Amino acid sequence: MRTTVQLPTELLRAAKAEAAARGETLKEFLTRAVTHELGSAAPRPQNERVRLPLIGSAKPGAVDVTSAGIEAVFAAEDAEKHAGRA
């Protein structure tokens, strides 16, 4: 369904930039944002790529992956992504 929404210029620019950074369209970004605010799970496109974190290794050819290590990578990515939003 189509609708018209008037947003402040800076908010629209920020939404477009964030959508582009996530590799999604503005429509997908806004749909997910509104769905989140309404408290229900956003429908995920079936062709959406899954982005996995890169985990470095001190020993080439071998990576020791633990649940704690994965959580640390995700926490670091979240902190980096939200650093300028305080």
C-alpha positions as CSV (number, residue, x, y, z in Angstrom):
1,M,0.0,0.0,0.0
2,R,1.3,3.5,-0.8
3,T,1.1,6.4,1.6
4,T,2.7,9.8,2.0
5,V,4.6,10.7,5.1
6,Q,6.3,14.0,5.8
7,L,9.6,13.7,7.7
8,P,12.0,16.4,8.7
9,T,14.8,16.6,6.1
10,E,17.6,15.5,8.5
11,L,15.6,12.5,9.7
12,L,14.9,11.4,6.1
13,R,18.6,11.8,5.2
14,A,19.6,9.8,8.2
15,A,17.1,7.1,7.4
16,K,18.4,6.9,3.8
17,A,22.0,6.7,4.9
18,E,21.3,4.0,7.5
19,A,19.3,2.0,4.9
20,A,22.1,2.2,2.4
21,A,24.7,1.2,5.1
22,R,22.6,-1.9,5.8
23,G,22.2,-2.7,2.1
24,E,18.5,-2.3,2.1
25,T,16.0,0.0,0.5
26,L,14.4,2.9,2.3
27,K,11.0,1.1,2.1
28,E,12.5,-2.0,3.7
29,F,14.2,0.1,6.4
30,L,11.0,2.1,7.2
31,T,8.9,-1.1,7.2
32,R,11.2,-2.8,9.7
33,A,11.3,0.4,11.9
34,V,7.5,0.8,12.0
35,T,7.1,-3.0,12.6
36,H,9.6,-2.8,15.5
37,E,7.7,0.1,17.0
38,L,4.4,-1.8,16.8
39,G,6.0,-4.7,18.6
40,S,5.7,-7.5,16.0
41,A,8.3,-9.3,14.0
42,A,9.1,-7.8,10.6
43,P,8.7,-10.1,7.7
44,R,12.1,-10.9,6.3
45,P,12.6,-11.0,2.5
46,Q,13.5,-14.5,1.4
47,N,16.3,-13.3,-0.8
48,E,17.9,-11.3,2.0
49,R,21.6,-12.0,2.4
50,V,22.8,-13.0,5.8
51,R,25.9,-11.0,7.0
52,L,28.2,-12.9,9.3
53,P,31.0,-11.3,11.3
54,L,34.6,-11.8,10.3
55,I,36.6,-13.4,13.0
56,G,40.4,-13.0,12.9
57,S,42.9,-15.6,13.8
58,A,46.5,-15.4,15.0
59,K,47.2,-18.7,13.3
60,P,46.4,-18.7,9.6
61,G,44.1,-21.5,8.5
62,A,42.7,-22.1,12.0
63,V,40.0,-20.2,13.8
64,D,38.9,-21.0,17.4
65,V,35.3,-19.9,17.5
66,T,33.4,-20.0,20.8
67,S,30.0,-18.6,21.8
68,A,31.8,-16.0,23.9
69,G,34.0,-15.0,21.0
70,I,31.0,-14.6,18.7
71,E,29.1,-12.5,21.3
72,A,32.2,-10.3,21.7
73,V,32.3,-9.7,17.9
74,F,28.6,-8.8,17.8
75,A,29.0,-6.5,20.8
76,A,32.0,-4.7,19.2
77,E,30.0,-4.3,16.0
78,D,27.0,-2.9,17.8
79,A,29.2,-0.5,19.8
80,E,30.9,0.7,16.6
81,K,27.6,1.1,14.8
82,H,25.9,3.1,17.6
83,A,28.9,5.1,18.7
84,G,27.8,8.4,17.2
85,R,24.2,8.2,18.2
86,A,24.3,9.1,21.8
